[in-house]
Amino acid sequence: MACTIRFANHVCDKLQGLGEVQHRKMLFGDRKVYCNGIPVLDLCGSKILVRPDPYLKEKLEGRPMEPPYSGAEPFWMLDIKDSELLRATVSMMLEARSQQGERQLVS
């Protein structure tokens, strides 16, 4: 089932204030959410999926996981109703990306 633009807009609304938030269409009707140009969430149907990364493990370990498509590695699932976790997750992703960029500049 494809992600609706209405659902994608709703997710982006929940992230307002974290930076420039937008979504773009991916394959098969799914959508990807970007914050400040950084891909942060995959929207598949009415599911919010987060790629597993080590810096998110402590925050999201134990959450349900599901692959975005058949044969893919499973992603963590977030609940649209849990705005606090959604915003905290995206904030952590942005912070980790910022730190990675700083390390690359120093090296």
Order of alpha helices (4+ residues) and beta strands (2+ residues): alpha-beta-beta-beta-beta-alpha-beta-beta-alpha
